[in-house]
Structure formats: structure tokens, C-alpha cells
Amino acid sequence: MKRSLFILSTIFYFNTAFASAPLPKDISDFRALAEQCEHFASEQDSDLDEQRQKELDASLEATCGKAVAQLKPLREKYKNDEKLMKVINAYDF
């Protein structure tokens, strides 16, 4: 029993001790927009009715447009932070 508790506490310690720090708010906001953009882009289909296509177009413009506008300033701001640049560069529009 003591051994099991020791193993579990060791696993918990290493999982939390090396967890990555939270992302800065601007990166987190960008990431959320970029993921929404990718989601809406994946819904594009030539078989959609006109109303749904208009809704998707509006969602794409709102999310992708904002994400694209944030991309260059974020790259400049975090150009010396390799970890954050990996997050930013994971999305290229």
C-alpha cells in the first residue's frame, strides 16, 4: 500500500512539476481564434445550402480575419521566444 502511494505521488509530482506554463493571454486568444478559423474552414462544402454558406463565410471572415491580423504582431513580439513561436507558427494563414 505504501509503495503504491509512493508511486502515485511520484507520478503526480513529475506530471505537475514539468507541466508547461500557461500561455500569455494574447497568444491564448490568437490560438482560440485560429482553431475556430480552422474549424469553420473544415465545414466548407460545395453541397451546403446558400444560407449555411453565408453563415460560414461570416464566421470565417470574423475568426480568420482577426487571427491573420494578429499573426504578424505576435511573431514580432515573441520572435525571441522559441516556445511561443512554435505555438504561433503552428497556424499559418
C-alpha positions as CSV (number, residue, x, y, z in Angstrom):
1,M,0.0,0.0,0.0
2,K,2.8,2.4,0.9
3,R,4.6,1.6,-2.2
4,S,1.6,2.3,-4.4
5,L,1.1,5.6,-2.7
6,F,4.7,6.5,-3.2
7,I,4.5,5.6,-6.9
8,L,1.3,7.6,-7.4
9,S,2.7,10.6,-5.6
10,T,5.9,10.4,-7.6
11,I,4.0,10.3,-10.9
12,F,1.8,13.2,-9.8
13,Y,4.9,15.2,-8.8
14,F,6.6,14.7,-12.2
15,N,3.5,15.4,-14.2
16,T,2.9,18.7,-12.4
17,A,6.5,19.7,-11.9
18,F,7.2,19.7,-15.6
19,A,3.9,21.0,-16.9
20,S,4.2,23.9,-19.2
21,A,3.5,27.4,-18.0
22,P,0.2,28.9,-19.2
23,L,0.4,30.9,-22.4
24,P,0.2,34.7,-22.4
25,K,-3.3,36.0,-23.0
26,D,-2.6,37.4,-26.4
27,I,-1.3,34.0,-27.6
28,S,-4.1,32.1,-26.0
29,D,-6.7,34.4,-27.7
30,F,-4.9,34.0,-31.0
31,R,-4.9,30.3,-30.7
32,A,-8.6,30.2,-29.9
33,L,-9.4,32.3,-33.0
34,A,-7.1,30.2,-35.2
35,E,-8.7,27.0,-34.1
36,Q,-12.1,28.4,-34.7
37,C,-11.0,29.5,-38.1
38,E,-9.7,26.0,-38.9
39,H,-13.0,24.6,-37.7
40,F,-15.1,26.7,-39.9
41,A,-12.8,26.2,-42.9
42,S,-13.2,22.4,-42.4
43,E,-17.0,22.8,-42.7
44,Q,-16.8,24.3,-46.2
45,D,-18.6,22.1,-48.7
46,S,-20.0,22.8,-52.1
47,D,-23.2,20.9,-51.2
48,L,-24.2,23.4,-48.5
49,D,-27.3,25.4,-48.9
50,E,-26.9,29.2,-49.6
51,Q,-27.9,30.2,-46.1
52,R,-25.4,27.9,-44.4
53,Q,-22.7,29.0,-46.8
54,K,-23.3,32.7,-45.9
55,E,-23.1,31.8,-42.2
56,L,-19.8,30.0,-42.7
57,D,-18.4,32.8,-44.8
58,A,-19.3,35.3,-42.0
59,S,-17.7,33.1,-39.4
60,L,-14.6,32.6,-41.5
61,E,-14.3,36.3,-42.0
62,A,-14.7,37.1,-38.3
63,T,-12.3,34.4,-37.0
64,C,-9.7,34.1,-39.8
65,G,-9.6,37.8,-40.4
66,K,-8.8,38.5,-36.7
67,A,-6.3,35.7,-36.5
68,V,-4.5,36.9,-39.6
69,A,-4.4,40.4,-38.3
70,Q,-2.8,39.2,-35.0
71,L,-0.2,36.9,-36.7
72,K,2.4,39.4,-37.7
73,P,2.4,41.5,-34.5
74,L,2.6,38.3,-32.4
75,R,5.5,37.0,-34.5
76,E,7.3,40.3,-34.0
77,K,6.6,40.5,-30.2
78,Y,7.7,36.9,-29.5
79,K,10.4,36.4,-32.1
80,N,13.0,35.6,-29.4
81,D,10.8,33.1,-27.6
82,E,11.2,29.7,-29.3
83,K,8.4,28.0,-27.4
84,L,5.8,30.7,-28.2
85,M,6.9,30.9,-31.8
86,K,6.1,27.2,-32.2
87,V,2.6,27.9,-31.0
88,I,2.2,30.9,-33.3
89,N,3.8,29.2,-36.3
90,A,1.5,26.2,-35.9
91,Y,-1.1,28.4,-37.6
92,D,-0.2,29.9,-41.0
93,F,-2.9,31.5,-43.0
